[in-house]
Amino acid sequence: MKYKIKVKDEIEIDADSREDALDKLAGNLRDKKELVEIQTTDKIFFVFNVKILQKTFKLQSIWNNDVKLEFTKKGVIMKTVDPAHVGLITQEIPVNSFETYECDSDFDIGLNLDKLNNIFRGVTVKDVVECQTINDDFFVNIHTLTHKIGLEDTAGMADPKIPKLNLPVEVTLKTKMIFEFLKQAEKISDHISIIPSKEKLIFKAEGDKDEVRMDLTSNYLKNYKCDSRYKSLFSIDYLLSVIKVLNSKYAYVTLKIGNDNPIEIVGDAVTKTLVLIAPRIESE
């Protein structure tokens, strides 16, 4: 976000942060008692269907309390990484998904997801929400209610680069099937194997003596692409936390898998949802 700093309307300096603005005038301000006014020059206003907002913020809050929203003239981008850097979530909301979208210039803000989820928890899917930034505050208007949320510092927030993975396996299947399997798998293990082959797709969890397995043939798979046999292991905690949220929002998800590669989980096209989870590597 860009800032302007004014001193008695005589001096004006552009800066990228409050600290930067003050530093630039530190020499002038040390010996003078001047009235300093700092205001943001970037502004955003948008009107949105609350159903999409609920989907977006709920998923982003799985691993983090704060999120950085990148506003561009093409829409909004959100990325979060879990503290252990095992999982990454990115969502892009294009302009045509908004009822109204006004963005003066490209900039970003930080928001607390717990506060946002609490606001949207009691809102119905028919409600339309208006949001805007004014100086260092984010305003959410729902009917006659106005919520003011202070912005979070984005300096320490991750800005991950999305790796380009040419994964050999791609499949679309019911989210509920994955969710039900993971709920059973967590009872006996902390990880699962995903084993695609030309004939079928296997999900398997193994405990000391027990096993839970789901074999899916073409009857349960959409757009299944697999030219050989592959295998990767993944943490149940990470997968289940993501699939639990996606199961409440999307009937189907698309998985992209390789051999000891991260798994890509792709949600609906509206918010361009992508989740990456790193694999567990089997010790020899």
N, C-alpha and C positions, 0 to 999 in steps of 0.2 A: 504494500500500500504506500502511496506517495503522501508526503506531508509538506505543508508550507508553514513557515514560521515568520511572524510579523512582530516588529518592535515599533510601537507607536506609529504604525503605518509608514515608517520611513525606510525600513529595510525589509526585503523579502528574499528568502533563500529557500530553494527546493531541496528536499532531503528525503531519504528512504525510510527514516525512522525518527522517533522523538529524540533519541539519544544523538543521532547524527545531526539533527537540526540544532540541538543545543550545543553540541561540540563545535559546530561551525561558528557559533556566535559566542563561544565561551570567553574569548579574549575581550569582547566588547561588553559582556554582561558582568564580568567580575567586579568592575569598579563602578557600575552604574545600576541604579534601581529602576529598571525599565519594566513596563508591563508587557508580558510575553503572551501571545495568543497562538496556539498551535491547532490547526484544523486539517482534517484529511481532505485531499483533493479528488480522490477516487470515490465514486459512488456506485451502488448497485441497487436496483429495484426489480423484484420479480414477483409474479403471481403464479401459484402452483397448486395442482391437485394434491391434497394431503396424502393420498394413498401412495403416491410415488415418493414423497418426502419420508414417509414412515418406512418404506422399504429401504431407502438409501441410508438413512441415519442408523437404523437398527443394525444393518450389516456392518457399517463402518465402526460401530461401537463394540464389536466382538472382542477385539484385542486392545483397544485404546480408549481413553476418555476424551481425547481431543482430536480434532481433525483439521487439516488445512484445506480450505476451499479455494480453488484457483478459478477466478472468473475471467472469461475471455468473451469476445464478441460472438464466438461460436457456441458458447454454453459454459457449463461448470464441470470441473474435474476434481475428483476427490481421491486421495491415495492414503492408505495407512499400512504400516508394517508392524508386526508384533514385536515385542521387546527382544525376543531371541532371534529375530530375522528368519524365522521358519516360514511364516505366511505373509502374503501381500494381498491387499484388496484395492482394486481401482475401479472407479465408476465414472463414466462420462455421461452427462445429461445434456443433450443437444438443445439448441434454442427452440426447436419446434415442439419440445415436450412441455414448454411453459405456456401458460395462458398469456402472460405478458413478461417480457424480459428486456431490461434496459441496463446497459453497462457502458460507462463512459470510456474506460480503457482497461487493459489487462492488469489485474492485480490479484492479490490473495489475502485472505483473512483466516484467523484461527478461531474455532468455536468449540465449546465444551459439549460433548455429545450427550452426557447425562442430562444436562439442562434441556437440550432440544427434545430428547426422547420423553422427558417428563411433560413437556408442553404438548407434544403430539399424542400422548397416551390416551387422553380423553376426547380426542377429536374424531369425528366420524369421517368415513371415506367420501362423503358428499361435500365436505367442507372445502372451501378454497382458502388458501393461506397467502397473505401478502408479506413479503420480507424486504427489508432495505437496511442499508448501512448509513449511519449519520455519525460522523467523526469516529470515535472509538467504541461505538455501540452498534449492536445488531438488533433490529426491531422485527418482531413477529406479530402481525395483526390477524386475528381470527374473530370475525364478526365484530362485537363491541369491545373485545379484549385486546390489549396491547401489552406484549412482553418485551422488556428491554434486557438484552444480554450483553455483558461486557465482552469485548474481543480478547482472545488469548494470543500470547506472543508466539509467532510462527518460527522464530529463530532456531529453536531446538527441535522442530518437527522434521521428520524424515521427508526427503523428496526422492523416492526411489525411481530408478530407471527400470522400465519394463523390459525384461529380456525377450528377445525374439527366439522362440523355441519352435523348431520344426519337428513336432512330435508325430510319430508315425500312426498313432491310433486315435480315432475320433468316433464318438458315439453319443447319441442322445437317448436318454431314458427317464423314466418317472422318478422325480425327486423322492417321493414317498418310499419307493423300494430301497433306495440307498439309506434313507433315514431309518427305516425299520431294521435293516441289516446291522447298521452301526449301533443301534440300541442294544441288540443282542450280543454283538461282538465285544462291546465294552465290559460285559459281565465276565469275560474269560481272558481278555488280553488288553494290552495298551497299544497294539498296532495291528494293521491288517495288510494282507497282500492283495494286489489287484493284478490279475493275470489274464490279459487278452490273448486270444489266438484266432485263427481263421474261423473256427467252428463256434466258439462261444466266448463269453466274458465271465471270469470267475472272480468273486470277492471271497476272501477266506481269512478267518481269524483262528489262531491256534493258542491254546493254553497249555498247561503242563500235561493234562490228560484229555482235555476237551477240544472240540473244534466246531466252529460255525461257518457254514459255507453257503454261498448263493451262486448257482450256475444259471447264466442267462443266455439263451439261444436267440436266434433272429426274431422270434415271436415277441420278445420283450425289448428289442433294440431298434432304434431308428437311425438311419443313415450310418450304419456301422461300417467303418473302414479299418481293416487290419490285414496286413500282408504276411505276418509271421507270429511267433510267440514272444511275448514280452512279460516282464515282471517288475513291479516296484512295490516297496513297503512304505506305509504312511502312518503317522500318529493318529490314533482314533480321536484323541482330544481335539486336535486341530480340525480334522474332517467333520466331526460331529458338531462342533460349534458353528461351523459354516453351514452345513447341510440342514441343521435345525432351523436356522433363520430362512434359508432358501426354500425349505419345504412349506413354510407358512406363506410364501409369496409366489412361488413358481411351481407349476405342475410338472415341468420338465427342465432338466439342465443338460448341458453338453459337456462331456469330459474329453480331455485330450491327454493321452498317456504315452509313455515311452518305457525304456529300460533303465531303471534307476535314475529317472528324470523327475523333475517337478511335475505335479499334476495341474492341469488347467481346468478350472470349473467356470463355465460361461453361463451367465444368466440370460435374461431377456434382452432384446435388441434396443428397447426404449432407453434404458439407463446404461447400456453397454457395460454390464457388470462382468468383471474378470477377477477370479481368485487364483492365486498361485500358492501351492504348498510344497515345500521341499521334501524329498524322500528321506526315509531312514535307510541307511546303508547296512547291509548284513555284515557282521564281522566274520572273518574266515575261521 
